[in-house]
Amino acid sequence: MAVEPRKGAYLTRPSYYQYAYHQFDDLKNIGYDWRNNSIKRSVSTYLLNDPKREIIITKFQTFIAYMMDYASNIKKAFNYTVNKNYKYLN
């Protein structure tokens, strides 16, 4: 029997502390938007012109974005100077 994860507004709301702490940050070099464009920049446009292949390739985009996010979580775990909720780590 699987245990259901707890649900509720108090578990899902964003941290007000993080918002207040980073409210006035002026980040200039936050990197490239790889979550939406990594496949389109690395695959040939010939493959993207076919509608069937484009659907499959865009499905891979979500998987690759997940894997890159997971790798950045590993980077944050071993870098003690970066907060665990920091989202601009490339």
Secondary structure, 3 states (H helix, E strand, C coil): CCCCCCCCHHHHCCCHHHHHHCCCCCCCCCCCCHHHHHHHHHCCHHHHHCHHHHHHHHHHHHHHHHHHHHHHHHHHHHCCCCCCCCCCCC
